[in-house]
Amino acid sequence: MKIVFGSICAALILLAAPAWADISRDGAAAVAQRVASGRVLSVEKAESGGRPVWRVKVLTGQGEVRVILVDVATGQAQ
C-alpha cells in the first residue's frame, strides 16, 4: 500500500511541476527592466493571445514609457 501511495504522490508532484515554473511579479519586472533598460513603473496581470502575461510599464532613460509583455509560463518578453 505504501508503494502505491508513494507512486501516486510522485505522479501528482510531477503533474504540478509546470505550475512551479510560473514567473513571479518581481521576476517579470526584472525581465522587462533588462529588455527596456529603465525603471519599472507598474506590473499587472493580463492576457495576450489567450495566454496569461505580465504587463510591465518601464520608463526608459530617454523618458519614453514602454510596455513589455512577459509570458507568465516561460518568462520570455514579447
C-alpha positions in Angstrom: 0.0 0.0 0.0 2.9 2.4 0.8 4.3 1.8 -2.7 1.0 2.7 -4.4 0.6 5.8 -2.2 4.2 6.9 -2.9 3.7 6.4 -6.6 0.5 8.5 -6.6 2.2 11.3 -4.7 5.2 11.3 -7.0 2.8 11.5 -10.0 0.9 14.4 -8.6 4.1 16.3 -7.9 5.3 15.7 -11.4 2.0 16.9 -12.8 2.1 20.1 -10.7 5.7 20.9 -11.7 4.8 23.2 -14.6 2.8 25.4 -12.2 6.1 26.0 -10.2 7.7 27.3 -13.4 5.4 30.4 -13.4 7.4 33.6 -13.2 6.6 36.0 -10.3 5.7 39.6 -10.5 9.2 40.6 -9.4 10.7 38.2 -12.0 8.6 39.8 -14.7 9.7 43.2 -13.6 13.4 42.1 -13.8 13.0 40.7 -17.3 11.3 43.9 -18.5 13.9 46.1 -16.9 16.7 44.2 -18.7 14.8 44.4 -22.0 13.9 48.1 -21.8 16.9 49.4 -19.7 14.8 51.5 -17.4 12.8 51.9 -14.3 9.7 49.8 -13.7 6.6 51.8 -13.2 3.9 49.1 -12.8 3.3 45.4 -13.2 -0.1 43.8 -13.7 -1.5 40.5 -14.9 -3.2 40.5 -18.3 -3.9 38.2 -21.3 -2.3 38.2 -24.8 -3.4 35.7 -27.4 -5.3 33.7 -24.8 -2.2 33.3 -22.6 -1.5 34.9 -19.2 1.2 37.6 -19.3 2.6 40.2 -17.0 2.1 43.7 -18.5 5.1 45.8 -17.3 5.4 49.5 -17.9 9.0 50.7 -18.0 10.3 54.3 -18.1 13.4 54.3 -20.3 16.4 56.5 -20.0 15.1 58.6 -22.9 11.9 59.4 -21.0 9.7 57.0 -23.0 7.2 54.7 -21.4 7.4 51.2 -22.9 5.0 48.3 -22.2 6.7 44.9 -22.1 4.6 41.8 -22.0 6.3 38.9 -20.1 4.8 35.4 -20.6 3.8 34.0 -17.2 4.7 30.4 -18.0 8.0 30.9 -19.8 9.3 34.3 -18.5 10.0 35.4 -22.1 9.4 39.0 -23.1 7.1 39.6 -26.1 
